[in-house]
Amino acid sequence: MKRRPLHATGVRNVNSLLKMVDCVPVLMPPVGAAVDIDELVARMDGFVLPGGRANVEPHHYGGPEFPPNEPIDPGRDAIVLPLVRACIAARVPVFGICRGIQEINVALGGSLHYRVHEVPGKKDHRRPRHEDATQEEVFRLNHMVKLTAGGLFQKLTGHDEMMVNSLHGQGVDRLGKGLVVEATSPDGVIEGLRYDDDRQFIVGVQWHAEWQPEEHALSAALYTAFGKAASARAAAR
């Protein structure tokens, strides 16, 4: 029997919010132009942009064309990129995870490396390549990230560096307008960023913060900060 097309997200994306944030998660299908972005933003108190198998298409940032077999999600591209810009204009919190950090960057005019491991001087940041890898192996702490001195991430944790997991093929290249770097890997990959406006929470991380966030000081702190920002938005709305 053929599978029917589905709109879905990983259970851990929802469970992490239920664990860490006082909220009711609402799943938004990637239906592109079928949604009035401004109306959607006006109704919500915050957005989490989770990871996904598909990559942001390169025509959004002037990159080289994908090979024919590259997974894409044009519906998600069409809704999320303008959504990020609308959230900034309306000061609605956004927390981008893995693909989410890339979407924030592209939405603000930045570009992406198609394959980080093919860039000279960069390491392979992808998940284990063998098919029988366990979840614990896939999401294990993989490498250190250095937190920007005096930045939000450092202030939230009191740490100068943290270990994170690593499951991504693409990565931030040219930084988008108004964004500042919050964390970098030893080989110079941007692992965390935020929009440079202390009045709002627009943050992206390259690691999968939704994996056991209660056991990771920085991921937990970011979920808590997102929750506070969303609560403030709810109170104001």
HELIX and SHEET records of a PDB file:
HELIX    1   1 VAL A   11  MET A   20  1                                  10    
HELIX    2   2 GLY A   32  ALA A   34  5                                   3    
HELIX    3   3 ILE A   37  ARG A   43  1                                   7    
HELIX    4   4 PRO A   58  HIS A   60  5                                   3    
HELIX    5   5 PRO A   74  ALA A   90  1                                  17    
HELIX    6   6 ARG A   99  ALA A  107  1                                   9    
HELIX    7   7 VAL A  116  GLU A  118  5                                   3    
HELIX    8   8 GLN A  135  VAL A  138  1                                   4    
HELIX    9   9 LEU A  152  THR A  157  1                                   6    
HELIX   10  10 PRO A  213  GLU A  215  5                                   3    
HELIX   11  11 ALA A  217  ALA A  236  1                                  20    
SHEET    1   A 7 PHE A  47  LEU A  49  0                                        
SHEET    2   A 7 VAL A  94  ILE A  97  1                                        
SHEET    3   A 7 ILE A 202  VAL A 205  1                                        
SHEET    4   A 7 ILE A 190  TYR A 195 -1                                        
SHEET    5   A 7 LEU A 179  THR A 184 -1                                        
SHEET    6   A 7 HIS A 143  LEU A 147 -1                                        
SHEET    7   A 7 GLU A 161  VAL A 164 -1                                        
SHEET    1   B 2 LEU A 112  HIS A 113  0                                        
SHEET    2   B 2 GLY A 171  VAL A 172 -1                                        
END                                                                             
